Amino acid sequence: MPEYDDQNVFAKILRGELPAHKLYEDDKTLAIMDIMPRADGHVLVIPKAPSRNIRDIAIADLSAVMATAKKISHAVMKAFEADGVTVQHFCEPAGGQVVFHTHVHVLPRHEGVSLRPHTGEMADNDVLAANAEKIRAAL
């Protein structure tokens, strides 16, 4: 397995070197808005401890990530009056992983509405801020 690269975007967010719309934080995890959302309310949950993906994350950190993902899933469903939620993890390039710090996507879903394609374009910051506020209120 390739080495963990501490210069990835999530490591920089955790160190305070890059901004993020923070939604929830505890001693082991951080939940932030995805800046390239595939649905309104798309959230990323990341462990604070370095790991590349599910293959090398410590079990305690994975458990903490999933506990936070559960908490966030309730909040995004409430905030966006969603019918369901999708939770995803991509592992290595062939599995669709782009940022090599373990992270879980939590996406509120509505019946009959497909996810937007991943275009690589960043969302409007004001929209992200407004969606973050909705989720914080639901937490």
trRosetta pair geometry for C-beta under 8 A, 3 or more apart (Angstrom, degrees):
i j d omega theta_ij theta_ji phi_ij phi_ji
1 52 6.7 177 165 50 119 155
1 55 6.1 -174 -106 113 146 134
1 56 6.2 171 126 -53 162 126
2 52 6.9 140 78 -124 85 156
2 100 7.4 -41 90 -162 125 154
3 52 8.0 167 143 -66 21 129
4 50 5.0 105 160 160 154 115
4 51 6.6 -92 -97 -133 134 17
4 52 5.1 -135 -93 -58 79 87
4 56 7.5 -140 -59 99 108 147
4 100 7.2 -171 -135 133 56 104
4 101 7.6 72 -154 -99 99 69
5 8 5.3 104 91 -39 95 93
5 11 7.8 -144 109 5 61 148
5 100 6.0 65 32 80 104 122
6 11 4.9 -171 -164 179 56 161
6 50 6.4 -44 -95 -111 88 144
7 11 6.7 -51 -55 71 4 132
7 12 7.1 32 -164 -53 44 105
8 11 4.9 91 59 9 77 105
8 12 7.1 -146 97 -5 39 90
8 99 5.5 118 -176 -169 118 85
8 100 5.6 -142 -89 61 147 71
8 101 4.8 179 93 -28 144 108
9 12 5.6 -58 -151 38 33 113
9 13 6.4 36 151 -22 67 102
9 18 6.4 -44 -161 44 75 166
9 99 5.6 -69 40 -130 106 130
9 101 7.7 -135 61 17 62 127
10 13 5.4 -46 -146 33 38 114
10 14 6.4 40 153 -20 65 103
10 44 7.8 -120 -103 137 120 139
10 46 5.0 -166 -165 -134 134 160
10 99 5.9 106 -15 154 107 133
10 101 3.9 -138 61 71 129 147
10 103 6.3 -159 -83 -61 157 126
11 14 5.7 -53 -149 36 32 113
11 15 6.4 23 154 -11 64 108
11 50 6.7 27 -101 -104 113 100
11 101 5.8 -175 -39 -82 83 145
12 15 5.8 -59 -145 43 32 105
12 17 4.1 -82 -167 71 85 116
12 18 4.4 58 123 -2 110 112
13 16 7.7 42 179 -71 31 22
13 17 7.4 -85 -63 54 22 72
13 18 5.0 -56 -78 71 65 100
13 19 7.7 -19 -122 104 85 11
13 20 4.7 44 -147 -30 124 135
13 30 7.5 -172 122 109 113 151
13 32 6.7 -46 171 -48 152 167
13 46 7.8 95 77 51 128 157
14 30 6.6 -174 -99 9 84 151
14 46 7.3 -118 -63 112 113 132
14 48 6.0 145 -143 -137 130 68
20 30 8.0 71 97 151 150 127
20 32 4.3 -32 167 -143 126 139
20 33 7.2 172 -179 42 79 74
21 32 5.9 123 71 -164 59 77
21 33 3.9 8 68 15 122 119
21 128 5.3 -163 -23 148 153 106
21 129 6.2 -152 -110 -94 129 52
21 132 4.1 -120 170 -78 126 151
22 25 6.1 -8 -176 -40 123 114
22 30 6.6 -62 -132 -168 100 102
22 31 7.4 101 -163 78 59 56
22 32 5.6 -42 -99 -99 48 83
22 132 7.9 72 62 -160 28 132
23 31 4.5 -61 66 104 107 102
23 32 6.4 176 4 -98 91 26
23 33 6.8 114 -40 -44 112 72
23 43 6.3 -44 17 -132 157 125
23 72 7.0 78 108 -116 140 107
23 75 7.7 152 168 110 128 154
23 132 5.9 -135 -83 -151 90 86
23 135 5.2 -28 -137 110 128 127
23 136 5.9 -143 -145 -72 71 78
23 139 7.0 146 168 -36 91 146
24 29 7.7 8 111 108 96 101
24 30 7.4 165 89 -156 58 39
24 31 4.2 24 49 37 94 120
24 68 6.5 172 105 -155 129 105
24 71 6.7 179 180 110 171 128
24 72 6.6 -141 23 -78 142 95
24 75 8.0 164 -42 6 134 163
24 139 6.1 -175 -78 -125 113 156
25 29 7.2 -161 -141 97 46 58
25 30 5.0 3 -109 -112 87 74
25 31 7.3 -142 -65 24 52 70
26 29 5.6 26 47 47 92 81
26 64 7.4 -140 81 -168 123 113
26 68 6.9 -152 19 -86 117 116
27 48 7.4 -96 152 19 41 149
28 47 6.2 -35 164 -145 81 81
28 48 5.7 -142 -164 21 31 106
28 49 7.2 -24 -151 -8 79 99
28 60 7.5 -118 -130 138 150 89
28 61 6.1 -160 -173 -123 116 66
28 64 3.7 -38 106 171 141 164
28 65 7.7 -105 130 -49 106 60
29 45 5.9 -1 -174 -175 125 93
29 46 6.7 152 -155 80 73 41
29 47 5.8 -52 -99 -108 73 46
29 48 6.5 -126 -78 -21 21 86
29 64 5.2 -172 -35 140 111 103
29 65 5.6 154 -103 -95 127 53
29 67 7.8 -175 -1 69 151 88
29 68 4.2 -129 107 -28 159 157
30 45 7.5 166 85 -152 41 51
30 46 5.4 -17 62 62 88 92
30 48 6.4 96 -16 -72 99 84
31 43 5.5 10 -176 176 102 121
31 44 7.0 167 -151 85 55 45
31 45 4.9 -20 -99 -99 83 75
31 46 7.8 164 -87 18 35 67
31 68 5.8 -164 -53 165 112 119
31 71 8.0 -128 -38 85 154 106
31 72 5.2 -180 -136 -82 152 134
31 106 7.9 -19 -143 27 116 133
32 43 7.0 153 80 -158 30 74
32 44 5.4 -18 64 61 82 95
32 46 7.2 -7 15 8 106 112
33 37 7.2 -48 178 -64 89 117
33 42 7.2 80 -164 82 67 67
33 43 6.3 -58 -105 -107 41 63
33 44 7.6 36 128 16 10 86
33 128 4.9 135 131 -166 156 102
33 131 6.5 111 -121 90 131 111
33 132 5.1 -80 -47 -76 129 103
33 135 8.0 168 -80 22 93 147
34 37 4.8 126 83 -85 103 68
34 38 7.6 -17 100 4 149 74
34 42 4.2 -53 39 118 124 107
34 43 6.5 -158 -16 -108 88 10
34 44 5.1 110 -74 -32 84 101
34 105 6.8 22 -64 -127 144 94
35 122 4.9 -21 153 -138 103 94
35 123 6.1 -154 -176 29 50 88
35 128 6.6 -7 -117 -99 62 154
36 118 6.5 64 138 -148 122 79
36 119 7.2 -152 -165 56 111 68
36 120 6.5 -24 -133 -129 149 17
36 121 6.6 130 -127 72 98 39
36 122 5.9 -74 -77 -101 77 46
36 123 6.7 171 -106 -20 29 86
37 40 6.7 80 135 -95 147 26
37 41 7.5 116 -154 47 142 28
37 42 3.5 163 -138 32 93 128
37 107 8.0 146 -163 -118 87 98
37 116 7.3 65 116 47 66 128
37 123 5.5 9 19 -42 98 144
37 128 7.6 168 -20 -99 125 91
37 131 7.9 -10 -53 88 167 171
38 42 5.6 110 38 -91 65 149
38 105 7.9 26 28 -174 121 141
38 107 6.2 -31 75 -118 100 143
38 115 4.3 14 155 -177 115 106
38 116 4.8 -163 -156 56 55 78
38 117 7.5 -131 -128 96 96 3
38 118 6.1 -40 -82 -72 111 75
39 42 5.1 126 56 -59 70 97
39 107 4.6 98 37 -168 129 105
39 108 6.0 -153 128 63 131 66
39 109 6.7 -68 -129 -88 168 57
39 113 7.7 103 -123 124 110 117
39 115 5.7 -74 -48 -124 100 75
39 116 6.6 170 -66 7 49 92
40 80 6.0 156 102 -122 101 134
40 108 7.2 -42 85 61 69 115
40 127 8.0 -95 -123 169 95 109
40 131 5.8 -150 -173 -111 82 133
41 76 4.5 131 163 -151 125 104
41 79 6.1 156 -117 90 130 118
41 80 4.5 -92 -29 -41 154 141
41 82 7.4 -125 71 -49 155 130
41 107 7.2 119 94 -150 84 47
41 108 4.4 11 88 14 139 120
41 131 5.5 -146 -78 -171 55 117
41 134 7.3 -76 -96 87 101 124
41 135 6.4 140 -139 -68 90 114
42 105 6.7 -21 -167 -164 94 98
42 106 7.5 154 -157 80 45 51
42 107 5.0 -2 -111 -106 79 85
42 108 7.9 -118 -68 20 48 73
43 72 5.2 -136 96 180 153 137
43 76 6.1 -138 -3 -65 124 134
43 105 7.5 140 78 -160 48 49
43 106 4.5 -18 65 62 99 101
43 107 7.7 -171 27 -72 65 43
43 135 6.9 133 -72 -137 130 163
44 103 5.0 -7 -170 -176 107 124
44 104 7.1 143 -157 71 56 44
44 105 6.1 -29 -99 -99 68 57
44 106 7.6 -179 -83 18 20 80
45 65 5.4 134 128 -162 113 79
45 68 4.8 160 -149 103 131 115
45 69 4.8 -128 20 -73 159 79
45 72 6.1 -154 -65 4 119 151
45 103 6.6 151 73 -159 45 68
45 104 4.6 -16 57 58 100 98
45 106 6.3 54 -17 -16 108 116
46 65 7.3 -32 -162 -118 11 110
46 101 6.2 26 -148 126 122 111
46 102 6.7 136 -145 92 69 68
46 103 4.7 -27 -89 -101 85 89
46 104 7.9 -174 -71 21 43 68
47 51 6.2 23 62 26 136 112
47 57 6.4 137 5 -142 156 121
47 61 4.3 47 -139 -180 148 112
47 62 7.6 -48 -63 -69 138 39
47 64 6.5 97 -114 80 94 113
47 65 5.2 -63 -61 -65 90 111
47 102 5.5 17 18 77 109 120
48 61 8.0 -133 46 -134 63 111
49 57 7.8 120 88 -146 108 80
49 58 6.6 -14 99 22 153 119
49 61 5.0 -98 47 -100 124 144
50 101 7.0 -78 -140 -129 65 96
51 56 5.1 -174 -157 97 94 88
51 57 3.9 106 141 -91 166 70
51 58 7.0 -144 -70 0 139 68
51 61 6.5 150 -9 100 140 150
51 101 7.2 95 70 -158 51 57
51 102 4.6 8 88 -15 102 123
52 55 7.0 -27 78 59 105 96
52 56 5.3 51 34 40 95 127
52 57 8.0 -135 49 -50 51 76
52 100 5.1 -21 -149 177 83 92
52 101 7.1 -73 -125 -100 31 29
52 102 6.7 69 93 -48 22 78
53 56 6.7 72 54 27 55 85
53 57 7.0 -97 121 -25 22 103
53 89 7.3 134 -163 169 93 107
53 90 7.7 -83 -131 100 129 49
53 91 4.5 135 157 -126 146 79
53 92 6.6 -113 20 -38 162 64
53 97 6.1 -62 -88 -102 137 159
53 100 7.0 -67 -40 -149 96 66
53 102 5.2 146 -116 -94 28 76
54 57 6.0 -48 -126 19 30 115
54 62 6.9 76 -133 -114 73 126
54 89 5.8 83 -43 141 122 144
54 91 5.5 -63 31 -90 102 126
54 102 6.6 120 -55 -126 47 111
55 91 6.3 109 -23 -159 103 127
55 92 7.9 26 -4 -38 138 106
57 61 5.1 -121 180 86 98 115
57 62 4.8 117 113 -60 124 95
57 65 7.5 -23 175 -2 155 142
57 102 4.9 45 -71 -69 129 162
58 61 4.5 83 63 9 89 106
58 62 6.9 -160 90 -7 43 86
59 62 5.6 -54 -144 38 33 112
59 63 6.2 37 155 -21 66 104
60 63 5.7 -51 -148 35 30 114
60 64 6.5 32 152 -19 62 105
61 64 5.6 -52 -148 36 34 113
61 65 6.4 38 151 -22 65 102
61 102 7.6 103 130 71 120 153
62 65 5.6 -50 -147 33 33 113
62 66 6.4 27 156 -14 65 106
62 102 7.7 -90 -93 177 77 154
63 66 6.0 -59 -148 40 29 106
63 67 6.3 32 153 -21 65 106
64 67 5.6 -52 -145 34 32 112
64 68 6.4 29 155 -15 64 105
65 68 5.9 -60 -152 40 29 108
65 69 6.2 33 149 -22 66 107
65 102 6.9 -83 -84 134 162 119
65 104 5.7 129 162 -3 113 127
66 69 5.2 -46 -141 35 36 116
66 70 6.5 44 154 -24 63 98
66 104 7.3 112 -87 -45 57 169
67 70 5.7 -49 -154 30 32 114
67 71 6.7 32 148 -17 62 104
68 71 5.5 -52 -150 36 38 113
68 72 6.1 35 153 -17 69 107
69 72 5.7 -55 -143 42 31 111
69 73 6.2 40 154 -30 65 103
69 87 5.6 80 172 -135 131 129
69 104 5.0 -42 -87 107 134 145
69 106 5.4 178 -150 -70 81 123
70 73 5.7 -49 -147 27 29 114
70 74 7.1 29 155 -16 60 99
71 74 6.2 -57 -163 32 31 108
71 75 6.7 23 148 -14 64 111
71 139 7.3 48 159 -129 102 97
72 75 5.5 -60 -149 41 37 112
72 76 6.1 29 159 -16 74 106
72 106 4.8 114 111 75 122 168
72 135 7.5 10 -149 -169 81 125
73 76 6.2 -54 -140 38 28 103
73 77 6.4 29 159 -19 62 108
73 85 4.5 126 -151 132 99 172
73 87 6.6 -44 -83 -66 126 114
73 106 5.4 -123 -77 -155 72 124
74 77 6.0 -60 -151 36 27 110
74 78 6.4 21 155 -14 64 111
74 138 7.7 -172 121 149 72 110
75 78 5.9 -61 -149 40 29 108
75 79 5.9 25 158 -18 68 113
75 135 5.2 73 142 -162 117 78
75 138 4.1 133 -157 106 75 112
75 139 4.7 -1 -108 -71 139 71
76 79 5.6 -53 -133 41 32 110
76 80 5.8 -5 175 13 68 113
76 82 6.5 14 129 3 80 142
76 85 6.4 108 80 -111 116 117
76 106 6.1 162 5 133 149 108
76 107 7.6 -135 142 -173 156 13
76 108 4.2 -146 146 -54 106 107
76 135 6.0 -7 -85 -114 67 108
76 138 7.4 156 -60 83 22 154
77 80 7.0 -77 -138 54 17 84
77 81 7.8 35 168 -134 53 9
77 82 4.4 -100 -130 57 60 105
77 84 7.5 -40 -110 -160 113 7
77 85 5.7 -78 -64 -52 104 112
77 108 5.7 169 -84 -122 46 102
78 81 7.6 13 -170 -73 25 44
78 138 4.2 154 88 -149 116 125
79 108 7.4 -127 68 -57 88 155
79 131 7.7 97 143 -166 133 66
79 134 4.1 114 -168 142 115 98
79 135 4.8 -60 -44 -86 169 52
79 137 6.9 121 -108 65 102 91
79 138 4.0 -104 -58 -24 92 145
80 108 4.2 118 62 112 139 165
80 110 7.9 -107 139 -54 108 104
80 134 7.1 85 -60 132 70 140
82 85 6.4 84 116 -69 144 73
82 108 3.6 -139 -65 -173 151 101
82 109 5.7 87 -169 51 117 38
82 110 5.8 -108 -136 -67 67 70
83 109 6.3 -69 62 102 82 75
83 110 5.3 98 8 -133 105 43
83 111 4.8 20 28 -30 171 85
84 108 7.8 141 86 -164 41 52
84 109 4.5 -28 76 67 87 111
84 110 8.0 180 33 -74 76 19
84 111 7.9 94 4 -61 106 67
85 106 6.3 -9 -176 -169 118 82
85 107 6.6 150 -161 76 65 48
85 108 5.8 -39 -103 -107 79 45
85 109 6.0 176 -94 10 21 94
86 105 7.4 -6 110 110 91 102
86 106 7.7 162 83 -153 52 36
86 107 4.5 -12 57 60 97 105
86 109 5.5 81 -19 -44 94 128
86 115 7.5 -57 35 -68 157 127
87 104 6.1 0 -172 175 92 111
87 105 6.9 162 -154 83 41 60
87 106 5.6 -3 -105 -103 78 69
87 107 7.8 -173 -74 22 35 72
88 104 7.0 156 76 -162 40 63
88 105 4.3 -8 57 53 95 111
88 107 7.4 13 5 2 108 114
89 102 7.7 -5 -148 -161 117 79
89 103 7.4 171 -125 91 79 44
89 104 5.2 -39 -77 -106 94 74
89 105 7.4 -178 -72 15 42 78
90 95 5.0 162 -171 124 70 92
90 96 3.8 -97 -142 86 133 92
90 97 4.1 175 117 -68 98 65
90 98 7.5 32 91 -3 144 69
91 95 4.2 9 63 72 62 162
91 97 5.7 22 -131 -36 6 129
92 95 5.0 80 59 18 74 106
92 97 5.4 83 25 32 10 125
93 96 7.7 89 -173 -38 30 8
93 97 6.2 -81 -69 62 32 80
93 98 8.0 77 -112 -88 67 44
97 100 6.4 82 146 -90 121 65
99 103 6.6 20 83 13 115 136
107 115 6.7 12 163 -108 158 115
109 113 7.0 -179 -168 71 66 98
109 115 7.9 -51 -108 -68 98 85
110 113 4.2 34 73 22 98 130
116 119 7.8 -52 147 -14 103 103
123 127 5.6 -100 159 76 110 121
123 128 5.4 125 95 -54 119 102
124 127 4.2 79 74 6 100 109
124 128 6.9 -173 91 -8 51 84
125 128 5.5 -53 -147 38 35 113
125 129 6.2 38 154 -22 67 105
126 129 5.6 -50 -146 35 32 113
126 130 6.4 33 154 -18 64 105
127 130 5.8 -55 -148 37 31 110
127 131 6.3 27 154 -15 65 107
128 131 5.8 -58 -146 40 30 108
128 132 6.1 35 154 -24 65 107
129 132 5.6 -52 -147 34 29 115
129 133 6.6 33 153 -22 62 103
130 133 5.7 -51 -151 31 32 112
130 134 6.8 35 150 -20 62 102
131 134 5.6 -49 -153 31 37 115
131 135 6.6 33 152 -16 66 104
132 135 5.8 -58 -152 38 33 109
132 136 6.3 35 152 -20 68 106
133 136 5.7 -51 -144 36 32 112
133 137 6.3 35 155 -21 64 105
134 137 5.8 -56 -153 34 28 112
134 138 6.6 23 151 -16 63 108
135 138 5.6 -58 -150 38 35 110
135 139 6.5 40 151 -27 67 101
136 139 5.6 -51 -152 27 34 114
